[in-house]
Amino acid sequence: MKRVVSAKGLDPNPMLLTVCFLLGIANFYMHKAVAESGHPIVEETKRYFGRHIGPYGSYAIELALLIGALWLANTGSWAVSLLYAAYTAINGVASWLLLSNKA
C-alpha cells in the first residue's frame, strides 16, 4: 500500500497507532493489577516513590510513555513501535512474576 503525501507530510500509519494504543491499554491494565496486588516489593516501592511523585505519579509516567510512543508512531517510526512492544512484553513478564508470587 502506497502512503499518501498530504500538505502536512506523510499520512500517519493507522496500524502503528492502533497497535501502540492497544499496547498502552495492556500496560495500564498490568500496571493497575500490580499496583493493587499488595505484593511486598510493590508496597515498598509505592511508599518510597510516593513521597517523590505522589500516589498517581507512576500512572503519569506510564501515560507519558504512551503519548511518546503514539506521537512517534504517528510519524511512522517502526523502531519506536517495536521498542514499545518490547517494553510491554517486559512489563507482562514482570507482572506475571509479581502476581504469581514467583518474585
RAPELIN-V984234 format. One record per residue. N is the residue number from 1. RES is the residue in three letters. OMEGA is omega in whole degrees, 0 to 359 (none if undefined). NEAR is the number of other ideal C-beta (glycine too) atoms within 10 Angstrom. D_CENTER is the distance of its C-alpha to the mean C-alpha in Angstrom with 1 decimal. Layout:
N:RES:OMEGA:NEAR:D_CENTER ; N:RES:OMEGA:NEAR:D_CENTER
This chain:
1:MET:182:5:28.3 ; 2:LYS:179:4:29.3 ; 3:ARG:183:10:27.0 ; 4:VAL:177:7:28.8 ; 5:VAL:178:9:29.4 ; 6:SER:180:9:29.7 ; 7:ALA:181:4:30.9 ; 8:LYS:182:7:27.5 ; 9:GLY:180:9:26.8 ; 10:LEU:174:12:25.1 ; 11:ASP:181:12:23.7 ; 12:PRO:177:16:20.0 ; 13:ASN:184:18:19.0 ; 14:PRO:179:10:18.1 ; 15:MET:178:11:16.9 ; 16:LEU:180:22:14.2 ; 17:LEU:181:16:13.1 ; 18:THR:181:11:13.3 ; 19:VAL:179:18:11.4 ; 20:CYS:179:23:8.4 ; 21:PHE:179:14:8.8 ; 22:LEU:176:11:9.4 ; 23:LEU:178:21:6.4 ; 24:GLY:177:19:4.5 ; 25:ILE:179:11:7.6 ; 26:ALA:179:16:7.5 ; 27:ASN:179:21:4.6 ; 28:PHE:179:14:6.7 ; 29:TYR:179:12:9.7 ; 30:MET:180:19:9.4 ; 31:HIS:181:16:8.9 ; 32:LYS:181:12:11.9 ; 33:ALA:180:12:13.9 ; 34:VAL:181:21:13.8 ; 35:ALA:181:17:14.6 ; 36:GLU:185:9:17.5 ; 37:SER:182:15:18.7 ; 38:GLY:179:8:21.3 ; 39:HIS:183:16:20.9 ; 40:PRO:179:10:23.0 ; 41:ILE:181:12:20.5 ; 42:VAL:181:16:17.9 ; 43:GLU:178:12:20.7 ; 44:GLU:179:10:22.0 ; 45:THR:178:14:18.7 ; 46:LYS:179:14:18.4 ; 47:ARG:183:9:22.0 ; 48:TYR:183:9:21.7 ; 49:PHE:179:14:18.7 ; 50:GLY:177:13:19.7 ; 51:ARG:186:8:22.8 ; 52:HIS:185:7:21.0 ; 53:ILE:178:12:18.0 ; 54:GLY:185:11:19.2 ; 55:PRO:182:10:18.2 ; 56:TYR:181:11:15.1 ; 57:GLY:180:13:14.0 ; 58:SER:175:17:11.1 ; 59:TYR:178:15:9.7 ; 60:ALA:177:11:10.8 ; 61:ILE:178:13:9.0 ; 62:GLU:178:17:5.5 ; 63:LEU:179:14:7.2 ; 64:ALA:177:10:8.6 ; 65:LEU:179:14:5.8 ; 66:LEU:180:18:5.2 ; 67:ILE:178:11:8.9 ; 68:GLY:180:13:9.6 ; 69:ALA:178:26:8.2 ; 70:LEU:181:19:10.1 ; 71:TRP:181:13:13.0 ; 72:LEU:174:18:13.5 ; 73:ALA:177:24:13.2 ; 74:ASN:178:16:15.8 ; 75:THR:178:12:18.0 ; 76:GLY:182:15:17.9 ; 77:SER:177:17:16.1 ; 78:TRP:183:11:15.8 ; 79:ALA:180:8:15.1 ; 80:VAL:178:18:11.8 ; 81:SER:177:21:10.8 ; 82:LEU:176:12:11.9 ; 83:LEU:178:13:10.3 ; 84:TYR:176:24:6.8 ; 85:ALA:177:15:8.4 ; 86:ALA:177:10:9.9 ; 87:TYR:179:14:7.0 ; 88:THR:179:20:6.1 ; 89:ALA:178:12:9.9 ; 90:ILE:175:10:10.4 ; 91:ASN:179:18:8.4 ; 92:GLY:179:13:10.6 ; 93:VAL:180:10:13.6 ; 94:ALA:178:13:13.2 ; 95:SER:179:19:12.9 ; 96:TRP:180:13:15.8 ; 97:LEU:181:14:17.8 ; 98:LEU:184:18:17.5 ; 99:LEU:178:15:18.2 ; 100:SER:179:8:21.0 ; 101:ASN:176:8:22.6 ; 102:LYS:179:7:22.7 ; 103:ALA:none:13:21.3
